[in-house]
């Protein structure tokens, strides 16, 4: 293959890694990919055509696989969660800004998403950079957030009264009895980069620890609006053979739901992380 190159997707978020084959990365290529992941928060690959076994093998080079408690799993490969919308469904999965598994006491490090079946058009994924979002805050607001923790709950999405249970995706989800919550710092020091990042998200953050939800809402809404300013974001257009690999501690993502009447299937593997400070 060609000499590996890392090319920024936009000034504020994401990069494409060109000229690599994820099924046979050399040590030097793996280091280049690792550094791109740390530097850019989300990285993209084209023309990979990974088998499920190769997808799993690549994920294991990064850490232990964190099997999702709620998503439908691929029948042959329990490590792989299926992100699926059928032709007759209106609700997609991930159709709002979020980061994966922030509701777990030990949040996920990253997620590797592989295109399997795509609509003729649409179905892009948006990403936003939480390093950039934090850096752009005023010094006064940074000081306000410095010692706060926020509570993240999966009940909002996956519980018995949650979003998916009351949608046309309800039959595909499981584990509603496994709902729970966890508290994490609002501003984390990233364990790989050492940079500070904003760590709240609209899908799973419910309130600040020690504050009521009502008291928390105005500040959370301000942070949510700030975090998706256009200069912090990128938009990835999927095609056959595409792979996206994002850092759940440094980015948010949003699956655009603009392909009604067509099937879309992607395979996701989530990689376990560490406690956040």
ROMI-913218 format. One record per residue (C-alpha): residue in three letters; x, y, z. Coordinates in Angstrom, 3 decimals. Layout:
// ROMI-913218
<'ala'; <X; Y; Z>>
...
END
This chain:
// ROMI-913218
<'unk'; <0.000; 0.000; 0.000>>
<'unk'; <0.967; 3.673; -0.240>>
<'unk'; <2.965; 5.455; 2.433>>
<'unk'; <0.654; 6.074; 5.414>>
<'unk'; <-0.622; 9.645; 5.709>>
<'unk'; <-2.774; 11.359; 8.353>>
<'unk'; <-4.964; 14.084; 6.847>>
<'unk'; <-7.201; 16.315; 8.974>>
<'unk'; <-10.854; 16.129; 8.007>>
<'unk'; <-11.623; 19.642; 9.279>>
<'unk'; <-9.691; 22.208; 11.280>>
<'unk'; <-11.614; 21.335; 14.432>>
<'unk'; <-12.250; 17.590; 14.448>>
<'unk'; <-11.200; 14.289; 12.961>>
<'unk'; <-8.619; 12.918; 10.549>>
<'unk'; <-8.419; 10.320; 7.808>>
<'unk'; <-5.617; 7.774; 7.956>>
<'unk'; <-4.663; 6.847; 4.406>>
<'unk'; <-2.441; 4.099; 3.066>>
<'unk'; <-2.879; 1.488; 5.806>>
<'unk'; <-4.404; -1.994; 5.895>>
<'unk'; <-5.972; -2.568; 9.321>>
<'unk'; <-5.598; -6.332; 8.950>>
<'unk'; <-1.795; -6.206; 8.846>>
<'unk'; <-0.500; -3.068; 10.532>>
<'unk'; <3.227; -3.013; 11.184>>
<'unk'; <4.445; -1.728; 14.541>>
<'unk'; <5.318; 1.643; 13.019>>
<'unk'; <1.923; 1.903; 11.309>>
<'unk'; <0.164; 0.976; 14.547>>
<'unk'; <2.052; 3.759; 16.313>>
<'unk'; <1.018; 6.232; 13.602>>
<'unk'; <-2.626; 5.174; 13.975>>
<'unk'; <-2.386; 5.378; 17.765>>
<'unk'; <-0.946; 8.897; 17.644>>
<'unk'; <-3.595; 10.026; 15.157>>
<'unk'; <-6.275; 8.687; 17.503>>
<'unk'; <-4.804; 10.599; 20.446>>
<'unk'; <-4.316; 13.805; 18.458>>
<'unk'; <-7.635; 13.986; 16.607>>
<'unk'; <-10.238; 12.208; 18.776>>
<'unk'; <-11.796; 10.388; 15.826>>
<'unk'; <-10.036; 8.792; 12.865>>
<'unk'; <-11.415; 7.361; 9.640>>
<'unk'; <-10.248; 4.670; 7.243>>
<'unk'; <-11.409; 3.828; 3.716>>
<'unk'; <-11.419; 0.672; 1.583>>
<'unk'; <-10.776; -1.729; 4.467>>
<'unk'; <-13.373; -4.501; 3.856>>
<'unk'; <-12.814; -6.079; 7.268>>
<'unk'; <-14.342; -9.450; 8.073>>
<'unk'; <-15.969; -9.690; 11.519>>
<'unk'; <-12.950; -11.684; 12.725>>
<'unk'; <-10.577; -8.972; 11.497>>
<'unk'; <-12.724; -6.281; 13.117>>
<'unk'; <-12.460; -8.123; 16.449>>
<'unk'; <-8.715; -8.682; 16.040>>
<'unk'; <-8.077; -4.978; 15.370>>
<'unk'; <-10.161; -3.986; 18.400>>
<'unk'; <-8.219; -6.353; 20.652>>
<'unk'; <-4.978; -4.588; 19.735>>
<'unk'; <-6.340; -1.619; 21.711>>
<'unk'; <-7.700; -3.306; 24.808>>
<'unk'; <-10.422; -5.490; 26.246>>
<'unk'; <-13.709; -5.504; 24.356>>
<'unk'; <-16.601; -3.948; 26.305>>
<'unk'; <-19.753; -5.813; 25.240>>
<'unk'; <-22.791; -3.530; 25.182>>
<'unk'; <-25.558; -4.599; 27.575>>
<'unk'; <-28.397; -3.144; 25.521>>
<'unk'; <-27.668; -3.295; 21.786>>
<'unk'; <-28.622; -6.318; 19.686>>
<'unk'; <-25.507; -8.448; 19.201>>
<'unk'; <-24.428; -10.091; 15.982>>
<'unk'; <-25.574; -13.706; 16.154>>
<'unk'; <-22.161; -15.249; 15.480>>
<'unk'; <-19.994; -12.658; 17.199>>
<'unk'; <-21.189; -11.434; 20.619>>
<'unk'; <-18.354; -8.875; 20.676>>
<'unk'; <-20.059; -7.013; 17.820>>
<'unk'; <-23.114; -4.816; 18.428>>
<'unk'; <-25.378; -4.196; 15.456>>
<'unk'; <-26.299; -0.576; 14.749>>
<'unk'; <-29.266; -1.233; 12.522>>
<'unk'; <-32.243; 0.550; 11.022>>
<'unk'; <-34.634; -1.438; 8.833>>
<'unk'; <-36.514; -0.089; 5.822>>
<'unk'; <-39.783; 0.181; 7.733>>
<'unk'; <-38.341; 1.868; 10.839>>
<'unk'; <-38.390; 5.611; 11.486>>
<'unk'; <-36.131; 5.691; 14.549>>
<'unk'; <-32.414; 5.190; 14.112>>
<'unk'; <-29.799; 4.349; 16.749>>
<'unk'; <-27.681; 7.215; 18.010>>
<'unk'; <-29.808; 9.947; 16.467>>
<'unk'; <-28.747; 12.620; 18.950>>
<'unk'; <-25.472; 13.960; 20.328>>
<'unk'; <-23.884; 11.524; 22.776>>
<'unk'; <-20.797; 9.561; 23.719>>
<'unk'; <-20.882; 5.806; 24.265>>
<'unk'; <-21.060; 4.176; 27.702>>
<'unk'; <-20.599; 7.361; 29.770>>
<'unk'; <-23.154; 5.829; 32.157>>
<'unk'; <-20.710; 3.080; 33.175>>
<'unk'; <-18.511; 3.468; 36.285>>
<'unk'; <-15.524; 2.761; 34.031>>
<'unk'; <-16.453; 4.425; 30.731>>
<'unk'; <-15.463; 2.988; 27.388>>
<'unk'; <-12.231; 4.096; 25.754>>
<'unk'; <-13.324; 3.968; 22.139>>
<'unk'; <-15.702; 2.555; 19.559>>
<'unk'; <-14.836; 1.070; 16.165>>
<'unk'; <-17.696; 1.227; 13.659>>
<'unk'; <-17.575; -0.691; 10.366>>
<'unk'; <-19.969; -0.115; 7.452>>
<'unk'; <-21.857; -3.265; 6.402>>
<'unk'; <-24.954; -2.101; 4.505>>
<'unk'; <-25.541; 1.529; 3.549>>
<'unk'; <-28.400; 3.561; 2.071>>
<'unk'; <-27.945; 5.030; -1.404>>
<'unk'; <-27.500; 8.435; 0.196>>
<'unk'; <-27.617; 9.940; 3.671>>
<'unk'; <-26.762; 8.251; 6.950>>
<'unk'; <-23.690; 10.391; 7.679>>
<'unk'; <-22.251; 10.664; 11.195>>
<'unk'; <-21.338; 13.960; 12.864>>
<'unk'; <-18.554; 14.269; 15.434>>
<'unk'; <-17.588; 17.062; 17.821>>
<'unk'; <-14.273; 17.644; 19.594>>
<'unk'; <-14.541; 17.985; 23.384>>
<'unk'; <-10.940; 19.191; 23.715>>
<'unk'; <-11.793; 22.160; 21.517>>
<'unk'; <-15.083; 22.699; 23.338>>
<'unk'; <-13.285; 22.888; 26.679>>
<'unk'; <-10.464; 25.079; 25.401>>
<'unk'; <-12.944; 27.663; 24.089>>
<'unk'; <-14.689; 28.149; 27.448>>
<'unk'; <-14.018; 31.328; 29.413>>
<'unk'; <-11.601; 31.094; 32.313>>
<'unk'; <-14.443; 31.864; 34.699>>
<'unk'; <-16.572; 28.990; 33.441>>
<'unk'; <-13.578; 26.650; 33.492>>
<'unk'; <-13.141; 27.492; 37.184>>
<'unk'; <-16.842; 26.866; 37.863>>
<'unk'; <-16.671; 23.438; 36.235>>
<'unk'; <-13.303; 22.417; 37.667>>
<'unk'; <-14.592; 20.655; 40.773>>
<'unk'; <-18.005; 19.529; 39.538>>
<'unk'; <-19.080; 15.980; 38.846>>
<'unk'; <-22.092; 15.020; 36.761>>
<'unk'; <-24.338; 11.973; 36.928>>
<'unk'; <-24.834; 9.858; 33.791>>
<'unk'; <-27.748; 7.401; 33.494>>
<'unk'; <-28.608; 4.852; 30.815>>
<'unk'; <-32.264; 4.759; 31.892>>
<'unk'; <-33.069; 7.750; 29.680>>
<'unk'; <-32.270; 5.722; 26.575>>
<'unk'; <-32.525; 2.050; 27.532>>
<'unk'; <-34.790; 1.822; 30.604>>
<'unk'; <-38.369; 0.539; 30.677>>
<'unk'; <-39.636; 4.094; 30.108>>
<'unk'; <-36.653; 5.128; 28.004>>
<'unk'; <-36.466; 6.507; 24.491>>
<'unk'; <-35.870; 3.265; 22.591>>
<'unk'; <-38.464; 1.255; 24.530>>
<'unk'; <-41.089; 3.684; 23.275>>
<'unk'; <-39.931; 3.690; 19.652>>
<'unk'; <-40.053; 1.316; 16.687>>
<'unk'; <-36.570; 0.112; 17.742>>
<'unk'; <-38.012; -1.384; 20.948>>
<'unk'; <-37.902; -5.004; 19.832>>
<'unk'; <-34.183; -4.941; 19.129>>
<'unk'; <-32.971; -3.820; 22.535>>
<'unk'; <-32.406; -5.840; 25.685>>
<'unk'; <-31.267; -5.436; 29.275>>
<'unk'; <-33.743; -2.856; 30.554>>
<'unk'; <-33.269; -4.330; 34.040>>
<'unk'; <-29.547; -3.473; 33.859>>
<'unk'; <-30.003; 0.281; 33.933>>
<'unk'; <-27.806; 2.276; 36.283>>
<'unk'; <-25.832; 5.448; 36.686>>
<'unk'; <-22.353; 6.723; 37.447>>
<'unk'; <-20.741; 10.049; 38.338>>
<'unk'; <-17.713; 11.461; 36.511>>
<'unk'; <-15.838; 14.771; 36.525>>
<'unk'; <-17.379; 17.371; 34.231>>
<'unk'; <-13.867; 18.178; 33.033>>
<'unk'; <-11.517; 15.218; 32.687>>
<'unk'; <-7.802; 15.012; 32.110>>
<'unk'; <-7.551; 12.610; 29.208>>
<'unk'; <-5.591; 9.483; 30.200>>
<'unk'; <-3.703; 9.294; 26.882>>
<'unk'; <-3.192; 12.892; 25.782>>
<'unk'; <-3.078; 14.647; 29.156>>
<'unk'; <-5.387; 17.337; 27.733>>
<'unk'; <-8.542; 18.579; 29.418>>
<'unk'; <-11.858; 17.669; 27.810>>
<'unk'; <-15.508; 18.397; 28.536>>
<'unk'; <-17.229; 15.196; 29.704>>
<'unk'; <-21.005; 15.641; 29.720>>
<'unk'; <-23.469; 14.752; 26.951>>
<'unk'; <-27.171; 15.321; 26.217>>
<'unk'; <-28.148; 11.650; 25.950>>
<'unk'; <-26.918; 10.386; 29.308>>
<'unk'; <-26.012; 13.274; 31.657>>
<'unk'; <-28.891; 13.990; 34.050>>
<'unk'; <-27.547; 16.541; 36.545>>
<'unk'; <-24.542; 17.788; 38.463>>
<'unk'; <-23.717; 15.876; 41.621>>
<'unk'; <-25.125; 17.820; 44.585>>
<'unk'; <-27.432; 19.859; 42.342>>
<'unk'; <-31.037; 19.097; 41.423>>
<'unk'; <-31.880; 18.341; 37.790>>
<'unk'; <-33.779; 21.641; 37.640>>
<'unk'; <-30.771; 23.575; 38.931>>
<'unk'; <-28.464; 21.727; 36.557>>
<'unk'; <-30.475; 22.216; 33.383>>
<'unk'; <-29.514; 25.801; 32.429>>
<'unk'; <-25.774; 25.181; 32.714>>
<'unk'; <-25.975; 21.793; 31.018>>
<'unk'; <-27.959; 23.287; 28.137>>
<'unk'; <-25.369; 26.040; 27.761>>
<'unk'; <-22.574; 23.459; 27.606>>
<'unk'; <-24.473; 21.286; 25.125>>
<'unk'; <-25.064; 24.204; 22.756>>
<'unk'; <-21.457; 25.352; 23.082>>
<'unk'; <-20.008; 21.873; 22.474>>
<'unk'; <-21.458; 21.546; 18.973>>
<'unk'; <-20.370; 24.869; 17.556>>
<'unk'; <-19.557; 24.291; 13.868>>
<'unk'; <-15.850; 24.943; 14.301>>
<'unk'; <-15.576; 21.953; 16.677>>
<'unk'; <-17.286; 19.456; 14.356>>
<'unk'; <-16.856; 17.267; 11.284>>
<'unk'; <-19.223; 15.189; 9.157>>
<'unk'; <-18.262; 11.737; 7.886>>
<'unk'; <-19.866; 10.316; 4.761>>
<'unk'; <-19.920; 6.534; 4.829>>
<'unk'; <-19.185; 4.306; 1.863>>
<'unk'; <-18.460; 0.601; 1.491>>
<'unk'; <-15.261; -0.319; 3.329>>
<'unk'; <-15.377; 2.683; 5.680>>
<'unk'; <-14.291; 2.424; 9.311>>
<'unk'; <-14.624; 5.098; 12.013>>
<'unk'; <-12.745; 4.847; 15.310>>
<'unk'; <-13.526; 7.454; 17.940>>
<'unk'; <-12.396; 8.245; 21.445>>
<'unk'; <-15.405; 8.345; 23.748>>
<'unk'; <-13.498; 10.513; 26.231>>
<'unk'; <-12.704; 13.231; 23.666>>
<'unk'; <-15.650; 13.361; 21.227>>
<'unk'; <-19.399; 13.264; 20.834>>
<'unk'; <-21.154; 11.785; 17.796>>
<'unk'; <-24.567; 11.987; 16.120>>
<'unk'; <-26.019; 9.572; 13.546>>
<'unk'; <-28.013; 11.556; 10.981>>
<'unk'; <-31.445; 9.997; 10.353>>
<'unk'; <-32.155; 11.058; 6.766>>
<'unk'; <-32.606; 7.790; 4.845>>
<'unk'; <-36.141; 6.555; 5.611>>
<'unk'; <-37.186; 3.546; 3.559>>
<'unk'; <-33.658; 2.146; 3.256>>
<'unk'; <-31.734; -0.310; 5.416>>
<'unk'; <-28.524; 0.703; 7.184>>
<'unk'; <-26.349; -1.738; 9.132>>
<'unk'; <-23.039; -1.071; 10.822>>
<'unk'; <-21.025; -3.244; 13.200>>
<'unk'; <-19.684; -1.639; 16.366>>
<'unk'; <-17.100; -2.885; 18.816>>
<'unk'; <-16.530; -0.890; 21.982>>
<'unk'; <-13.214; -1.014; 23.829>>
<'unk'; <-13.014; -0.844; 27.609>>
<'unk'; <-11.452; 2.157; 29.295>>
<'unk'; <-10.385; 3.325; 32.737>>
<'unk'; <-11.706; 5.469; 35.561>>
<'unk'; <-11.729; 9.155; 34.645>>
<'unk'; <-10.192; 11.936; 36.702>>
END
